[in-house]
């Protein structure tokens, strides 16, 4: 399916999934993130990796237990962590899962799981590119995100 290719669009570009991978305006609104002051961006990205992995594990556990409340809570955790760092594609996917669970249905089917996994990988790839292109102490602006290779 062409919408699920493992490619990342330009930062902020619209995608078949709706939101772009990262919103640099949100990401850089967090103090110290733009310059990676004292490695804060690197540490925050590592924390996001851990939290997103934990939340995805909780999503799978909720499905296995057929527990929509736990599914909603896990999706909310992932949505919140993603929104705080501007990981908009993951934010939107998590919000859809959370909203469906709140409405009494499971939107975390095998296709949604694959799409979420892909979105997370693309998000991690963008974060890695950002750190490689602008290590601690460098200056990257929201208007001029790092060049794509």
N, C-alpha and C positions, 0 to 999 in steps of 0.2 A: 504494500500500500504506500503510495508516494508521500502521503502526509506524515508517515512515520519514519522517513529517512533519518539517519543519524547525522544531521547537519545542523549547524548553528547559524541563524541569520545574523545580519549586522546588529550590533547592540541597539535595542529599542525598536527594531523592525517588527511589523506585524507578521504573524506566522499562521499556519493552518490551525494552530491551537488557540489563536487569539492573541494573548499578550506576548511581548517580546521576552527573551530569556531574562535579562537584567534591566532594571530601571536604575541607571547610574545616578539620577537625581536623588532617589531614595537612599541608595547605598552610600553616596557621599554626604548625605545630610547627617549621618552619624559622625559625631566628633572624632577626628583622627583617622577616619577611613580613607579620605582622599590621599593623604600623604603617607598613610600606613605608619603613623606616628608610633614609635616604640613597638612596631610589629602588631598593632592592634587589629588591622584588617586581616592579617595572617591568622591571628588567634581567633577572631570572630568567625572566619570561614571554617576553621577547624572545628569550632563549637557547633556551627551550622551543620557540618557533615555528621557529627555525632548525634545531634538532636534529630536531624532528618532521618538518619538510620534507625534511631530508636522509635520515632513516630511511625515510620513505614512498618517496622516490626510489630508495633501496636495495632496498626491497621490490619495486618495479616492475622494477628491473634484475635482481633474482634470478629473478623470474618469466620475464622475457624470456630469461634464460640457462638456465632450467630447473635452477636450483641451489638445492636444499632447504637446504643448509648456510648459504648466504648469506641465504636467506629467514629461517631461524631466527635468525641473528645480527642481521639488521635488525629483526625483530620484537622481539627481546630488547632492543635499543637503545631502541626506542620504548616498550616496556613499562617499562623502568627509568626513563627520563626522565619518563614519565607518572606512575608510582607515586611518585616523589620529590616531585612537586608536587600530588598528590592528584587527578590527572585520571583518575578511576576508570573511566569508560566506555572511554576509549582504552586504559587499562591492561588491562582485561578482554579487549577485542578483540585486543590485541597478544599477550596471553598465549595465547589460543586459536590464533592463527596460529603462534606459537612452538611450542606443544605439538604441534600437528598436524605441523609440519615435523620436529620431533624424532622423531615417530612414522612419518615417511616419506611424509606426504601434504601436499598443497597446499590449505590452507584460505583462501587469498587469491584467491578467484575474483572475477568482476566484481561480484557482489552484495556480498561482503564488502568489496571495495574501496570501493563506494558507501557502505556503512554506516560504514566507518572514516572516510571523508572527511566524512560528516555529523557523526560524533562529534567529530572534530577541530574542525570549524567551531563546533559547540555549545560545545566547551571554550574556544576562542578568544573566543567571544561572552561566556561567563561571566567569563573573565579581564578582558575589556574592561569589562564591567559593574562588576566588583570595583574596577578602577582608577578608573573614573569616579565610583563611589559612595564610595570611600575613598582619596583620593590620598595622596601621601607625607605622613607625619606624622599622619594621622588614626588613630583607634582603632576597629577592627572586631573583634568577638569571634567565636570559633568558634561559641559558643552563639547569637549573633545575627548571622548573615551579612548582607550588604547586602540591602536591600529590592529586590525585583524590580519592574520597571516594567511 
